[in-house]
Amino acid sequence: MSQLRPVDESLVAMAGIGVAQHQGILRTLLGSCVGVALYERKLKLVGLTHIVMPDSMGRNQPVGKYADTAIPETIRRMMDRAGGVRLSLSAKVAGGANMFAHVSPNNTNTIGEQNVVAVEKTLAALEIPIVARHLGGTAGRRMVVEVDSGVVQIHVIGQLAISI
């Protein structure tokens, strides 16, 4: 009789960073925040960060809160897990919703949009390609990353889950 092993699942909280290798699931809940999943295919290594604000403006804590500090810190933690091996990373990003569209429907510079721009800028500067995205809109979403495959599931309330 074979027994199924439970899958290790970790929640990455607001301004949090999670790193896992080989197996398991990393997940986070997003509204105007942006989730960035970095994947190293050969090592089956994933880093997931939950970015709350676009720019640290020189603040260094909490490191996971800002796009300009969270992404480099996630990479540093992934490199530590990989034993210093050079990583070949790709990114999948989700979130950046306008959660208050009903209050200010004509606002075109929302925190969600600012977060998306900052994440794209940071990833471009680090030469990490974005291979999939699920951004914007007016609804929150759950981002679930399967560590062994790098598949990201997006769950929006009232909609079918999609893989990116």
C-alpha positions in Angstrom: 0.0 0.0 0.0 1.5 3.3 -1.1 1.1 6.4 0.9 0.9 9.9 -0.5 3.3 12.4 0.9 1.7 15.7 1.9 2.9 18.6 -0.2 4.8 21.3 1.7 2.9 24.5 1.2 4.2 27.9 2.4 2.3 31.2 2.5 4.4 34.2 1.5 2.9 37.1 3.5 2.8 40.8 2.6 6.4 42.0 2.2 7.5 38.4 2.5 10.0 36.3 0.6 9.9 32.6 0.2 12.4 30.2 -1.4 11.9 26.5 -2.1 13.7 23.8 -4.1 12.7 20.6 -5.7 9.1 20.3 -4.4 6.4 22.1 -2.6 4.1 25.0 -3.2 4.6 28.7 -2.5 1.5 30.9 -2.5 0.5 34.5 -1.8 -2.6 36.6 -1.9 -2.5 39.8 -4.0 -4.5 42.9 -4.6 -2.6 46.0 -5.6 0.6 44.2 -4.5 2.6 42.3 -7.1 3.9 38.8 -6.7 7.1 37.9 -8.5 8.0 34.3 -9.0 11.6 33.7 -10.0 12.4 30.3 -11.4 15.6 28.4 -12.1 14.5 25.5 -14.2 17.6 23.3 -14.0 17.8 23.5 -10.2 14.0 23.4 -9.7 14.5 26.5 -7.5 11.8 29.1 -6.9 11.7 32.4 -5.1 8.4 34.2 -4.5 8.2 37.7 -3.2 5.1 39.8 -2.3 5.9 43.4 -3.2 3.8 46.0 -1.5 5.3 49.3 -2.7 7.3 50.4 -5.8 10.4 52.1 -4.3 12.2 51.9 -1.0 13.5 55.5 -1.4 16.6 54.4 0.5 14.8 52.6 3.3 16.2 49.1 3.9 13.5 47.6 6.0 11.5 45.6 5.5 13.5 44.3 2.6 10.6 42.4 1.0 8.3 45.4 0.9 9.7 47.3 -2.1 10.4 46.2 -5.7 13.9 47.6 -5.7 15.0 45.7 -2.6 12.8 42.6 -2.6 13.8 41.2 -6.0 17.6 41.5 -5.4 17.1 39.9 -1.9 15.1 37.1 -3.4 17.9 36.4 -5.8 20.5 36.5 -3.0 18.5 33.9 -1.0 18.1 31.7 -4.1 21.8 31.9 -4.7 22.5 30.9 -1.1 20.2 27.9 -1.5 22.0 26.9 -4.7 25.4 27.1 -3.1 26.5 30.2 -5.0 25.9 28.6 -8.4 25.1 31.2 -11.2 21.4 31.2 -11.7 19.5 31.5 -15.0 16.3 33.0 -13.9 12.9 33.8 -15.5 10.0 35.6 -13.9 6.3 35.3 -13.7 4.4 38.2 -12.3 0.8 38.7 -11.0 -1.2 41.3 -9.2 -1.2 45.1 -9.5 -5.0 45.4 -9.4 -6.8 48.7 -8.8 -8.6 47.6 -5.7 -10.4 50.9 -5.3 -11.7 51.5 -8.8 -15.2 52.1 -7.3 -13.9 55.0 -5.2 -11.7 56.6 -7.9 -12.6 55.2 -11.3 -10.5 57.7 -13.3 -7.3 57.3 -11.3 -4.7 56.2 -13.9 -1.7 56.1 -11.6 -2.7 53.6 -8.9 -0.4 52.0 -6.5 -1.0 48.7 -8.4 0.2 50.3 -11.7 3.2 51.9 -9.9 4.1 48.5 -8.5 3.9 46.8 -11.9 6.1 49.5 -13.5 8.7 49.2 -10.7 8.8 45.4 -10.9 9.2 45.5 -14.7 12.0 48.1 -14.4 13.8 46.1 -11.7 13.6 42.8 -13.6 14.8 44.5 -16.8 17.8 46.1 -15.0 18.7 42.6 -13.7 18.2 41.1 -17.2 15.5 38.7 -16.0 12.9 38.0 -18.7 9.2 38.1 -17.7 7.8 35.0 -19.4 4.3 35.3 -18.1 2.1 37.9 -16.5 -1.4 38.3 -15.0 -1.7 41.9 -14.1 -4.2 44.7 -13.5 -7.9 44.6 -13.3 -10.0 45.4 -10.2 -10.0 42.0 -8.4 -7.5 40.4 -6.0 -6.0 37.0 -6.9 -4.2 34.1 -5.3 -0.9 33.2 -6.9 0.2 29.6 -6.4 3.7 28.4 -7.5 4.5 24.7 -8.0 8.2 24.4 -7.1 9.1 21.3 -9.2 7.6 22.6 -12.4 7.6 26.4 -12.1 3.9 26.5 -13.1 2.0 29.4 -11.6 -1.8 29.1 -11.0 -3.8 32.2 -10.7 -7.1 32.1 -8.9 -9.5 35.1 -9.1 -12.8 34.9 -7.2 -15.6 34.0 -9.5 -13.3 32.9 -12.4 -11.7 29.6 -13.4 -8.1 29.2 -12.3 -5.5 29.7 -15.1 -1.9 28.6 -15.4 0.7 31.0 -16.5 
